[in-house]
């Protein structure tokens, strides 16, 4: 009996030693605002975490915390990663208005095309213009979503510029809210996670979000009118940051830094953008299957919206100039980079 107990204890000890040997050297906490089934969490962040684990031989473990599980508001995410409350975050730069003004060039009316092209363009723009703005982070990549769509409740379809008058629309950022106001709407700022309840309680009449996020926030059933524009340019986009705490990165040994570096940068921006585009196709298909009203404004009407958006761009350039930045150059570079990648 004693031999059996000793043998059992020895076996348990070997099991514990094996388990300890297999434990990760580094555990990184990734915090973000959307549910795990949303496009980027499911199609980009989880695969990224799995790839980092595999390429590090299991020495890096990334723990994913979706839907603000670690506390705070979506606008807190940049400070959580900057201050080391979490190791990694994926977030919307527009949740902190005015803090990253150079990024706003991509939010201006009719700058963006599809998400893949615009994301690569935004990464190149970051490399050229934004490293000072994002100096508090170890940037893994930046990206955008695809052409922005207007989604509205059944009684308020957007069929022309005139139909925007007084419509309460949730906006994603300062610039997008200014654009909505210039086009006649009443902008209401809130994080995307608040949209379903706000629609169901008639706090808002609609929202600006890309197709890809619509399934996770029930847009097809809550806002069955979907308005888009002729041509390859969308009305707006939003800019995203995928970043690591600088101390968390600097604490890694060189070989693990290389794993992170190999899973960062321009091609990661392309991959995130591609997943956004594929998500757009899925979200649009759900709305079509539901029999919703998909409205595409014709060339003449789209031209009217472009004209209405020009003062927003002019005011943004003027605001950048007042900050000591060259607004004209920033805007022209954003447009040129998007056009280059969209050919």
C-alpha positions, 0 to 999 in steps of 0.5 A: 500500500505504501509503495502504491502511495509513494508511486502515486505521489511520484507520478503526481510530481512528474505531472506537475513538473511537466505542467510547469515546464509547459507554462508560458514564460509571458502572459499578455492581457488583451482588452477590447470593447467588442464581443468575441464573435465580432469580426476583428476579435474573431477573425484577427485578434484570436488568430493573432494570439494563436499565431504568436503562441505557436511561433513562440513555442508556447512561451507567449500566452495572450489572454483575450478579454472582450467587451470591456471585461476588465472594466472601464469604458471604451474611451479608457482603453488607450490609457489602460494600455499606456499605463500598463493596466493591460498589455495589449488593446485594440480600440478606436482612436476616435473614442478620445476626441482631439487626442490624435488629430492627425488620424482624423484625416482619414475620417473626413468625407469621402476619403476612404475606399475599401478597408484593405486599401485604406488600412494599408494607406493609413499604416503608411500615413502613420509611418510618415506622420503619426509616430509622434502622436502614438509615441506612448505605445508600442504600435503593432498596427493601425487600420480602418474599416470599410466604406461607412454606411448610414443605418436608420430605423424603418420610419426614417430612410435616408434617400437624399441630403434633405432626409438627413434633417433632424435625424438623430444619428450616433457618430463615432468621433468628433470629425464624423459628428461634425460631418453629420451635423453639416449634412443636417443630422443631429449627431449623438456620440456614444460607443458602438456597444451602446447602439442596440439599446439606444435604438430600441429606446428611440434615443437615436434614429440610426447609426454610422457603422460599417456592415461588418459590425452590424450582426453583433449589434443587431442592426439588421433588425433594429435599423432596417434602412441602409444607405450607401453611395455611388463610386468607390469612396465611402462617406466616412471611416474610423481609425483603429489602433492595435497596440502594446504597452511599451514596458511589456514589450521592452521586458521581452527577451530579444527572441520573443520581441522578434515574434511580436515584430514578425506579427506587426506592421503593414501586412498586419494592417492589410490583414485586419482590413481584409477581415473588415471587408469580408465582414462587410460582405457577411453583414450586408448579406444578413440585411439582404436576407432579412428583406431590408431596404438597401439604398444606394444614392446615385452619382448626382445625389452623391455629388451633393453630399460630397459638396456638403462635406467640403466645409468639414474638410476645410474646417479640419485643415484650418484647425490643424493649421492652428495647432501648428500642423500642416493640415493641407499636407496631411489631408493631401497625403491621406487622399494620395495614399488611399488612391495609390492603394485603391488602384 
